Amino acid sequence: MQLRDLFRSVLAGILLLAGIGLHAQGGVKDQVVAALGAGDATAVARHMVANVDMALPSASDYYSKAQAEQILRKFFDEHPPKGLTIVHEGTNRSGDSYYIGNMPTGKGDFRVTFFLKKAGQVFQVKQLRIEPGRTDR
């Protein structure tokens, strides 16, 4: 009976740690979605890795957090978001989580994709893409 109890304790610990990790990731995802949907470049940048891969209609490269924040702020000034709805999410082969959503703005809809990577104990945005949405619907 002792081995069974030990097994149950270890299994419960593993499940607890996995649940905490998913909750932490979900919290960051929700904060990033809210910040993008509100057009808050500062809040989005707070969750970025030091050098983020970012692609917007006007710029595409690796940028420092500060540069990415400025470019994103300019985009939001020109295209004020009216929210962000996630339509698909998953995990890539590297274990990074990705989220794809639709962001309506005053100047048309955009497709938003971002990847979260675990860095130490936190999840951070390692890639952000904002592309014109499809118009053939």
C-alpha positions in Angstrom: 0.0 0.0 0.0 2.9 2.4 0.6 4.0 2.2 -3.0 0.5 3.0 -4.3 0.2 6.0 -1.9 3.6 7.3 -3.1 2.6 6.9 -6.7 -0.7 8.8 -6.1 1.3 11.6 -4.4 3.8 11.9 -7.2 1.0 11.8 -9.8 -1.0 14.5 -7.9 2.2 16.7 -7.7 2.8 16.4 -11.4 -0.8 17.2 -12.3 -0.7 20.2 -9.9 2.5 21.6 -11.5 1.1 21.1 -15.0 -2.1 22.9 -14.0 -0.1 25.8 -12.5 1.9 26.1 -15.7 -1.2 26.1 -17.9 -2.8 28.7 -15.6 0.2 30.9 -15.8 0.3 30.6 -19.6 -3.4 31.3 -19.8 -3.0 34.4 -17.7 -0.4 35.8 -19.9 -2.4 34.9 -23.0 -5.4 36.6 -21.6 -3.4 39.7 -20.8 -1.8 39.9 -24.2 -5.2 39.4 -25.9 -6.8 42.2 -23.8 -3.8 44.5 -24.5 -3.9 43.9 -28.2 -7.7 44.3 -28.3 -7.4 47.6 -26.4 -4.5 48.9 -28.5 -2.3 49.1 -25.4 1.3 48.8 -26.9 2.9 49.3 -23.5 1.0 46.4 -21.9 1.8 44.1 -24.9 5.5 45.0 -24.7 5.5 44.1 -21.0 5.1 40.5 -22.1 7.7 40.4 -24.9 11.1 38.7 -25.0 14.1 41.0 -25.1 14.2 40.8 -29.0 10.9 40.0 -30.5 10.1 38.8 -34.0 7.4 41.2 -35.2 5.7 41.6 -38.5 3.2 44.4 -39.2 2.0 45.7 -42.6 4.5 48.6 -42.2 7.5 46.8 -40.6 9.0 43.3 -40.2 12.1 42.4 -38.3 13.5 41.5 -34.9 13.0 44.5 -32.6 14.0 45.3 -29.0 11.0 45.6 -26.6 11.3 49.4 -26.8 11.4 49.5 -30.6 8.5 47.0 -30.9 6.4 49.0 -28.5 6.9 52.2 -30.6 6.1 50.4 -33.9 3.1 48.8 -32.3 1.9 52.1 -30.8 2.1 53.7 -34.3 0.1 50.9 -35.8 -2.6 51.2 -33.1 -2.7 55.0 -33.6 -3.4 54.4 -37.3 -5.7 51.4 -36.8 -7.5 51.7 -33.4 -8.5 48.1 -32.4 -12.1 47.3 -31.5 -11.2 44.1 -29.6 -9.4 40.8 -30.4 -11.1 37.4 -30.7 -9.0 34.3 -30.7 -10.2 31.8 -33.3 -7.5 29.1 -33.1 -4.8 28.1 -30.7 -2.3 25.2 -30.4 1.3 24.2 -29.7 4.0 24.0 -32.3 6.8 21.3 -32.5 9.1 23.4 -30.3 6.5 23.4 -27.5 5.6 27.1 -27.9 1.9 28.0 -27.8 0.4 30.0 -30.6 -2.8 32.0 -30.9 -4.5 33.3 -34.0 -7.3 35.8 -33.8 -9.3 38.5 -35.6 -8.9 42.1 -34.7 -11.4 44.5 -36.2 -10.3 48.2 -36.4 -11.7 51.4 -37.7 -9.7 50.8 -41.0 -10.5 47.1 -41.6 -9.9 43.7 -40.0 -6.5 42.2 -39.2 -5.4 38.7 -38.5 -3.2 38.5 -35.4 -0.9 35.7 -34.5 1.4 35.5 -31.5 3.6 32.8 -30.0 4.2 32.4 -26.2 7.5 30.9 -25.1 8.4 29.9 -21.6 11.4 31.9 -20.4 12.3 30.7 -16.9 9.1 30.8 -14.9 7.2 33.1 -17.1 5.6 33.0 -20.6 6.6 35.7 -23.0 5.6 36.8 -26.5 8.4 35.7 -28.9 6.7 36.5 -32.1 3.8 38.8 -33.1 2.3 39.1 -36.6 -0.5 41.5 -37.6 -1.6 41.0 -41.2 -4.5 42.4 -43.2 -7.6 40.2 -42.8 -9.1 38.3 -45.6 -11.7 40.2 -47.6 -13.1 37.2 -49.6 -15.7 36.2 -46.9 
